[in-house]
Amino acid sequence: MNLMNRFITKKEKLQINYMNPDLLDKMNERIISWLPELPKEYVVVCVGTDRSTGDALGPLIGSYLSELKPKHLNVYGTLPEPVHATNMPDYIQHIYKHHQDGFVIAVDASLGKAASVGSIIADVGSLNPGAALNKNLPAIGDIHVTGVVNISGFMEFTTLQNTRLSLVVDMAKRVASLLEKIDQQLTYTTSLSTVVAPERQEPLEGEM
C-alpha cells in the first residue's frame, strides 16, 4: 500500500482508474468503512439510460450486478428497467416506501477532465444526477460511486452520446465486480424482500 494512503481518513473520497489492479481492494476497503456499524438493508440505485452510450454506465452496472445475483443488495436501474430523469421521482418514492431503513449506494456516469477519464470515484453523500447537463433532479444516496466516461466542458449531451462503448462496458464490469465484492461482506437484520419496481416510463428524447 502506498504510504500516503495510511494518512487518508475514511471520509475522504477515493478516485482510481478502472484499469488499476488495486481498484477492487482499495475501493472495497474505503466503501466498507463508510457503511453503518449496525447491519441494515442496502439499496443500489444505478442511474442512467440505455439511449446514450456514456449515460448507459449505470444501467449496465445494474444489469451486470443483477446477473451476479447479490444476496444483500437490492438493485434498481438496469438496461430493461433504467432509472432516469423521467421516472426518478417515482423510484425514489418507491425506494423510501419499501426500504424505509435502507442505506442507498447511488451509481452514475460523470464527465470530467481528460486526465480523469476512466476513473472510478467513490465519495460520501448524495449523488446529484444530471448535474453535468444542468438538469434539476432530486439528490439520492448515502454514498455514491461515479465513473468518468468522457470530457466535460463542451456540448455535454453530445459528448455522452459519442462516448466509446468499449470503455463504458469495461468500466461497468469493474464496478459491478466491486459491488459484488462488497455484497459478500454484508449482513442483514431482516431478510431480503422482493418488491415490484414502479411502472416503467420511457425517457423522453434527450432525457438522461
C-alpha positions, 0 to 999 in steps of 0.5 A, a space after each residue: 500500500 502506498 504510504 500516503 494512503 495510511 494518512 487518508 481518513 475514511 471520509 475522504 473520497 477515493 478516485 482510481 482508474 478502472 484499469 488499476 489492479 488495486 481498484 477492487 481492494 482499495 475501493 472495497 476497503 474505503 466503501 466498507 468503512 463508510 457503511 453503518 456499524 449496525 447491519 441494515 438493508 442496502 439499496 443500489 440505485 444505478 442511474 442512467 439510460 440505455 439511449 446514450 452510450 456514456 449515460 448507459 454506465 449505470 444501467 449496465 452496472 445494474 444489469 451486470 450486478 443483477 446477473 451476479 445475483 447479490 444476496 444483500 443488495 437490492 438493485 434498481 436501474 438496469 438496461 430493461 428497467 433504467 432509472 432516469 430523469 423521467 421516472 426518478 421521482 417515482 423510484 425514489 418514492 418507491 425506494 423510501 416506501 419499501 426500504 424505509 431503513 435502507 442505506 442507498 449506494 447511488 451509481 452514475 456516469 460523470 464527465 470530467 477532465 481528460 486526465 480523469 477519464 476512466 476513473 472510478 470515484 467513490 465519495 460520501 453523500 448524495 449523488 446529484 444526477 444530471 448535474 453535468 447537463 444542468 438538469 434539476 433532479 432530486 439528490 439520492 444516496 448515502 454514498 455514491 460511486 461515479 465513473 468518468 466516461 468522457 470530457 466535460 466542458 463542451 456540448 455535454 449531451 453530445 459528448 455522452 452520446 459519442 462516448 466509446 462503448 468499449 470503455 463504458 462496458 469495461 468500466 461497468 464490469 469493474 464496478 459491478 465486480 466491486 459491488 459484488 465484492 462488497 455484497 459478500 461482506 454484508 449482513 442483514 437484520 431482516 431478510 431480503 424482500 422482493 418488491 415490484 419496481 414502479 411502472 416503467 416510463 420511457 425517457 423522453 428524447 434527450 432525457 438522461 
